[in-house]
Amino acid sequence: MSGGSIRRRIALGLAVLTASGMLSLASPGPAEAAASVCSGRESRRLVFATGEVRVYRSNGYLCAMTVPKRQGGHQWMSVSVRARGGRPVVDEGDYTKRAGPVTVHTGRRQVWIKGAVGRESVSSGWIRL
């Protein structure tokens, strides 16, 4: 290889490293990453001992997910959303980061939201968002 070829390869390698470093700095943190799962604006948080249920609204739809306080190992989590007059939409199982998202068309109806992480849970009762 000639000297010019080596310099071009080194320059290309540095450009790739610089670009990947910039992308890693610009990536959203855990809070922003969780928010990007559901579209719309956050309308409510139901907080309980081991986590919280985040609720988002957009154009007559409601999206909810349960997020644990301590992420990491597998934990049993669930999230449930029921619009008045409908059946609940549920996501439950062993997860590491979150349960959900679950999306329901609510229009202007009341909803009942439930969430759990481990043995602790929260239930909203009928609420209008």
C-alpha positions as a printed Julia matrix, in Angstrom:
129×3 Matrix{Float64}:
   0.0     0.0    0.0
   1.17    3.49  -0.72
   1.33    6.28   1.86
  -1.77    8.02   0.42
  -3.86    4.87   0.66
  -2.94    4.35   4.32
  -3.79    7.96   5.17
  -7.19    7.64   3.47
  -7.99    4.47   5.45
  -6.96    6.11   8.72
  -9.07    9.18   7.91
 -12.06    6.98   7.07
 -11.64    5.03  10.32
 -11.5     8.25  12.35
 -14.59    9.59  10.57
 -16.55    6.43  11.4
 -15.47    6.52  15.06
 -16.38   10.2   15.34
 -19.82    9.65  13.78
 -20.59    6.68  16.03
 -19.51    8.67  19.09
 -21.77   11.56  18.14
 -24.73    9.21  17.62
 -24.23    7.6   21.01
 -24.21   11.03  22.68
 -27.37   12.09  20.86
 -29.39    8.96  21.69
 -32.19    9.47  24.22
 -31.78    8.37  27.83
 -34.03    5.8   29.55
 -36.81    8.28  30.35
 -37.01    9.63  26.81
 -36.75    6.15  25.31
 -39.74    4.95  27.33
 -41.76    7.98  26.3
 -41.1     7.32  22.62
 -42.9     3.95  22.8
 -46.32    5.64  23.06
 -47.25    8.55  20.84
 -49.07   11.62  22.15
 -48.72   13.66  25.27
 -48.35   12.22  28.74
 -51.65   12.78  30.52
 -51.16   10.92  33.81
 -48.77    8.86  35.93
 -50.05    6.34  38.44
 -47.22    5.82  40.92
 -46.96    2.88  43.32
 -44.25    1.31  45.51
 -42.43   -0.72  42.84
 -43.09    1.31  39.69
 -45.48    3.51  37.77
 -48.02    3.39  34.96
 -47.49    6.07  32.32
 -50.57    7.11  30.35
 -50.5     8.97  27.01
 -53.34   10.39  24.88
 -53.51   11.15  21.19
 -56.51   11.67  18.88
 -59.01    9.66  20.92
 -56.54    6.85  21.67
 -55.0     6.06  25.02
 -51.67    4.27  25.4
 -50.35    2.93  28.72
 -47.29    1.07  29.95
 -45.95   -0.05  33.31
 -42.34    0.83  34.13
 -40.54   -0.59  37.19
 -38.54    1.61  39.58
 -35.57   -0.77  39.33
 -34.94   -2.1   35.83
 -32.77   -5.11  35.26
 -33.65   -8.71  36.03
 -36.91  -10.31  35.0
 -39.9    -9.18  37.05
 -43.58   -9.97  36.67
 -45.34   -6.89  35.29
 -48.75   -6.1   33.9
 -50.69   -3.21  32.43
 -54.4    -3.13  31.65
 -56.62   -0.47  30.05
 -60.4    -0.77  29.82
 -62.63    1.81  28.15
 -66.15    2.1   29.58
 -68.33   -0.43  27.76
 -65.41   -2.44  26.38
 -63.16   -5.29  27.37
 -59.77   -4.72  29.01
 -56.62   -4.84  26.88
 -53.91   -6.54  28.96
 -50.19   -7.16  28.64
 -48.58   -9.2   31.4
 -45.55  -11.4   31.87
 -41.91  -11.45  32.97
 -40.2    -8.36  31.57
 -36.98   -6.46  32.26
 -37.91   -2.92  31.14
 -41.68   -2.45  30.81
 -45.07   -4.05  30.29
 -46.94   -2.67  27.33
 -47.62   -0.55  25.53
 -51.34   -1.26  25.25
 -53.46    1.05  23.11
 -57.24    1.48  23.26
 -59.61    3.75  21.36
 -61.41    5.63  24.11
 -62.96    8.56  22.31
 -64.41   10.54  25.2
 -65.24    7.54  27.4
 -64.01    6.9   30.91
 -61.19    4.41  31.38
 -59.97    2.08  34.11
 -56.19    1.61  34.22
 -54.34   -1.04  36.23
 -50.64   -1.77  36.55
 -48.43   -4.04  38.63
 -44.76   -4.82  39.23
 -44.18   -7.85  41.42
 -46.66   -7.91  44.31
 -47.41   -4.18  44.29
 -50.11   -2.73  42.04
 -52.22    0.31  41.3
 -55.79    0.67  40.05
 -57.26    3.97  38.94
 -60.98    3.32  39.13
 -63.1     4.97  36.42
 -61.42    8.2   35.32
 -61.91   10.62  32.45
 -58.72   11.78  30.77
